[in-house]
């Protein structure tokens, strides 16, 4: 196995309202809201049928990695009663299986987690999420034989909110010398769990993925910790670069820290140095959901092939850009097939 993914599983729904289209639901456009499963059910009854795809940070990343030839396994929680998953869980299972990902879910009594992304002319993107069963992972789900067989274990930052689960994963990665990759997933994770992330970096061979806002938040949190402890602290100017160069000096190849900067490309820090790669902005993006996750999955696939950081960044930028023209992680199979063929030709 190349990558074991552990994280929150969400069935993502994408709705593109047309100009003048009637909508029975009252929506707060431009906001992100968390609702109960029952409230989500009521909302969906008032809206046109969305386009559904299996989602969540880790699931999206593994889709890209799998299409690029990595052997991937995904574990998490779906909802259901009795012997079967609920309707939403079955949809998730069907979509994730179509990417060749080996899926090992556990069933919870809560409904499957769902996330609805709505676009309307002249309005900002609206996100409505009912996590429900998604965060109900337990330490017992993580089996030693899975971690020992994996080259990389990928988790989303929300795992850090469950300390026993995070400790279980970290301990097994350390025991079997498995690389631990973390996608930060949210700014508040970068701010509130900075010390936990530093601990994981000290104890494991880590790859850390952050978007630009998360990178700044995490670097500032690390800098403030140093300052409060009366240790040498980092200057205000370009805090992320200073902090990440310093963290990179703690090991020969790890941690490997990546900042995803959207249309500005991406940057990586390793062993006290850094490199960056630009990208060509998409002229007519449809949806940016999942682009950063696909970047992550592509990067890990390239890492397993032994590519250098600059090559990994450039490849991942290309893959992430391709996602901007489809709903969520409904990946362009032809694009990824061609990308895989080019990689296979370079690394036979």
C-alpha positions in Angstrom: 0.0 0.0 0.0 1.3 3.5 -0.9 -1.1 5.8 1.1 -3.5 5.1 4.0 -6.0 8.0 4.3 -7.7 8.7 7.6 -10.2 11.6 7.9 -13.7 13.0 7.8 -15.9 11.6 5.0 -18.4 14.0 3.4 -20.8 13.6 0.5 -20.4 16.9 -1.3 -23.3 18.4 -3.3 -22.7 21.2 -5.8 -25.5 23.4 -6.9 -25.1 26.1 -9.7 -28.1 28.4 -9.7 -28.8 30.2 -12.9 -29.7 33.9 -13.2 -33.4 34.3 -12.4 -33.9 30.7 -11.2 -36.4 30.5 -8.4 -35.3 29.1 -5.1 -37.6 28.2 -2.3 -34.9 28.1 0.4 -33.7 31.2 2.2 -29.9 31.3 1.8 -27.3 33.4 3.4 -25.0 33.8 0.4 -21.3 34.1 0.9 -21.3 32.3 4.3 -20.3 28.9 5.7 -22.8 27.4 8.0 -23.1 24.2 10.1 -26.5 22.7 10.3 -28.1 19.5 11.7 -28.8 16.5 9.4 -32.5 17.3 9.7 -32.0 20.9 8.7 -30.0 19.7 5.7 -32.8 17.4 4.7 -35.3 20.2 4.8 -33.0 22.5 2.8 -32.4 19.9 0.1 -36.2 19.5 -0.4 -36.4 23.2 -1.3 -33.5 23.2 -3.8 -32.8 21.7 -7.2 -31.0 18.4 -7.3 -27.2 19.0 -6.7 -24.3 17.2 -8.3 -23.0 14.8 -5.7 -19.4 13.5 -5.3 -17.5 11.8 -2.5 -15.6 14.5 -0.6 -13.6 15.5 2.4 -9.9 16.5 2.4 -8.5 13.0 2.5 -10.9 11.4 0.1 -10.3 14.1 -2.5 -6.6 13.7 -2.1 -6.7 10.0 -2.5 -8.8 10.3 -5.7 -5.9 12.1 -7.4 -3.2 9.8 -6.0 -5.1 6.7 -7.1 -5.6 8.0 -10.6 -1.9 8.6 -10.8 -1.1 5.0 -9.9 -0.8 5.0 -6.1 -2.3 2.1 -4.2 -4.6 3.8 -1.7 -6.8 2.8 1.2 -9.4 5.1 2.9 -10.9 4.8 6.3 -13.5 6.9 8.0 -17.2 6.9 9.1 -20.4 6.8 7.2 -24.0 6.8 8.6 -26.6 4.1 8.5 -29.1 1.9 10.4 -29.2 -1.8 10.3 -26.9 -3.7 8.0 -26.4 -1.0 5.3 -25.2 2.5 5.0 -27.8 5.2 4.4 -28.6 6.7 1.0 -25.8 9.3 1.3 -23.3 6.7 2.5 -24.1 4.5 -0.5 -23.5 7.4 -2.9 -20.2 8.1 -1.2 -19.1 4.5 -1.4 -20.1 4.2 -5.1 -18.1 7.3 -6.1 -15.0 6.6 -4.1 -14.9 3.0 -5.4 -15.0 4.3 -9.0 -11.5 5.7 -8.4 -10.0 2.3 -7.4 -9.6 3.3 -3.8 -9.8 0.4 -1.3 -12.5 1.7 1.1 -12.7 0.5 4.8 -15.5 2.6 6.4 -17.2 2.1 9.8 -20.9 2.7 10.2 -22.3 5.1 12.8 -25.9 5.7 13.8 -25.7 9.3 12.8 -26.4 10.1 9.2 -23.5 10.3 6.7 -21.9 13.8 6.7 -22.9 16.1 3.9 -21.6 19.4 2.6 -23.6 21.6 0.1 -21.8 24.1 -2.0 -24.0 26.7 -3.8 -23.1 29.2 -6.5 -25.4 31.9 -7.7 -24.8 34.7 -10.2 -23.4 37.8 -8.5 -23.1 36.0 -5.2 -20.2 34.6 -3.2 -19.8 30.9 -2.7 -22.1 29.5 0.0 -21.2 26.4 2.0 -23.6 24.5 4.3 -22.3 21.5 6.2 -23.8 18.8 8.3 -20.8 16.8 9.5 -22.9 14.3 11.5 -21.0 10.9 11.3 -17.9 12.3 9.6 -15.8 13.2 12.7 -16.8 10.0 14.7 -13.5 8.2 14.0 -12.2 6.0 16.9 -8.6 5.0 17.7 -9.6 1.3 17.3 -10.3 1.9 13.6 -6.6 2.4 13.0 -5.0 -1.1 12.7 -1.3 -1.6 13.0 -1.1 -3.8 10.0 -2.5 -1.0 7.8 0.0 1.6 9.1 3.0 -0.8 8.8 2.0 -1.6 5.2 1.7 2.1 4.2 4.4 4.3 2.7 2.5 7.4 3.9 -0.4 7.9 6.3 -2.5 11.0 5.4 -4.8 12.7 7.9 -6.7 15.9 7.9 -6.2 18.5 10.6 -9.6 17.8 12.2 -8.1 14.5 13.5 -6.0 16.6 15.9 -9.3 17.5 17.7 -9.4 13.9 18.9 -6.3 13.5 20.9 -6.5 9.7 21.5 -7.0 9.2 17.8 -4.1 11.5 16.9 -1.8 9.8 19.4 -2.8 6.3 18.0 -1.9 7.4 14.5 1.3 9.2 15.5 2.5 6.3 17.7 2.0 3.7 14.9 3.7 5.9 12.3 6.6 6.3 14.7 6.7 2.6 15.4 6.7 1.5 11.8 8.7 4.6 10.5 5.8 5.5 8.2 5.7 9.0 6.9 2.9 11.1 8.4 1.3 13.7 6.1 -1.1 16.3 7.6 -3.3 18.6 5.6 -4.1 21.4 8.0 -7.7 21.8 6.7 -8.6 25.0 8.6 -7.1 28.2 10.0 -8.4 27.5 13.5 -6.5 24.2 13.4 -3.3 26.0 12.6 -3.9 28.5 15.4 -5.2 26.3 18.2 -3.2 23.1 17.5 0.2 24.6 16.7 1.8 22.9 19.7 0.3 19.6 18.8 1.6 19.9 15.3 5.1 20.8 16.5 5.0 17.7 18.7 4.1 15.5 15.7 6.9 17.1 13.7 9.4 16.3 16.5 8.2 12.7 16.8 7.6 11.7 13.2 8.7 12.1 9.6 6.1 14.7 8.6 4.8 16.3 5.5 2.7 19.3 6.3 0.2 20.9 3.8 -1.3 24.3 4.4 -3.0 26.9 2.3 -1.7 30.5 2.5 -4.0 31.6 5.3 -3.2 28.5 7.3 0.6 28.9 6.7 0.5 32.5 8.1 -1.6 31.4 11.1 0.6 28.5 12.0 3.8 30.4 11.6 2.5 33.2 13.8 1.4 30.8 16.4 4.8 29.2 16.5 6.5 32.6 16.6 4.3 33.8 19.5 5.1 30.6 21.5 8.8 31.2 21.1 8.3 34.8 22.2 6.1 34.0 25.2 8.7 31.5 26.4 11.5 34.1 26.2 13.3 32.0 23.7 14.7 33.4 20.5 11.6 34.4 18.4 11.1 35.1 14.8 10.9 38.6 13.4 7.6 39.9 12.0 8.9 40.3 8.5 7.9 37.3 6.3 7.2 35.1 9.3 6.2 31.9 7.4 9.5 31.8 5.5 11.6 32.4 8.6 9.6 29.9 10.7 9.5 27.1 8.1 13.2 27.4 7.3 14.0 27.0 11.0 11.6 24.0 11.4 13.2 22.4 8.3 16.6 22.4 9.9 15.4 19.9 12.6 15.9 17.0 10.2 17.7 16.0 7.0 14.6 15.5 4.8 11.7 16.0 7.3 9.6 18.0 8.0 8.7 18.8 4.4 6.4 21.9 4.6 4.2 23.0 1.7 2.2 26.2 1.4 -0.5 26.1 -1.3 -1.0 29.6 -2.7 -3.8 29.1 -5.2 -3.2 31.1 -8.4 0.2 32.3 -7.0 1.5 28.7 -7.1 3.1 26.9 -4.2 6.2 26.9 -2.0 8.0 24.1 -0.2 10.6 24.1 2.7 13.0 21.3 3.4 16.3 21.1 5.3 16.5 24.8 5.8 16.0 25.8 2.2 12.9 26.5 0.0 11.7 26.4 -3.6 8.6 27.5 -5.3 6.6 26.9 -8.5 4.1 29.2 -10.2 1.0 28.3 -12.0 -1.2 29.6 -14.8 -4.5 31.0 -13.5 -7.7 29.4 -14.8 -9.5 32.0 -16.9 -13.0 30.7 -16.2 -13.0 28.7 -13.0 -16.3 26.8 -12.2 -15.5 25.7 -8.6 -12.4 25.7 -6.5 -13.6 23.1 -4.0 -11.1 20.3 -3.7 -8.3 21.9 -5.6 -6.0 22.1 -2.6 -6.8 18.5 -1.7 -6.0 17.3 -5.2 -2.7 19.2 -5.0 -1.9 17.2 -1.8 -2.7 13.8 -3.3 -0.7 14.6 -6.4 2.2 15.8 -4.4 2.2 12.6 -2.3 2.1 10.5 -5.4 5.1 12.4 -6.8 6.9 12.0 -3.5 6.5 8.3 -3.7 8.0 8.3 -7.2 11.1 10.1 -5.8 10.7 13.4 -7.5 12.4 16.5 -6.1 10.3 19.3 -4.3 10.4 21.7 -7.3 9.1 18.9 -9.6 6.4 17.9 -7.1 5.2 21.5 -6.8 4.9 22.0 -10.5 3.1 18.7 -11.1 0.7 19.4 -8.2 -0.1 22.9 -9.5 -1.1 21.4 -12.8 -3.3 18.8 -11.2 -5.0 21.4 -8.9 -5.6 23.7 -11.8 -7.5 21.0 -13.7 -10.0 20.7 -10.8 -11.2 24.3 -11.2 -13.3 23.4 -14.2 -15.3 20.6 -12.6 -17.7 20.4 -9.6 -15.6 19.5 -6.5 -13.4 16.4 -7.0 -15.3 15.1 -10.0 -11.8 14.7 -11.6 -11.1 14.7 -15.3 -10.1 11.1 -15.8 -8.5 11.8 -19.2 -6.4 14.6 -17.8 -5.1 12.3 -15.0 -4.6 9.4 -17.3 -2.4 11.5 -19.5 -0.6 12.9 -16.5 0.1 9.4 -15.2 1.3 8.3 -18.6 3.8 11.1 -18.7 5.0 10.2 -15.2 5.3 6.5 -16.1 7.4 7.5 -19.1 9.7 9.6 -16.9 9.9 7.0 -14.1 9.5 3.6 -15.8 
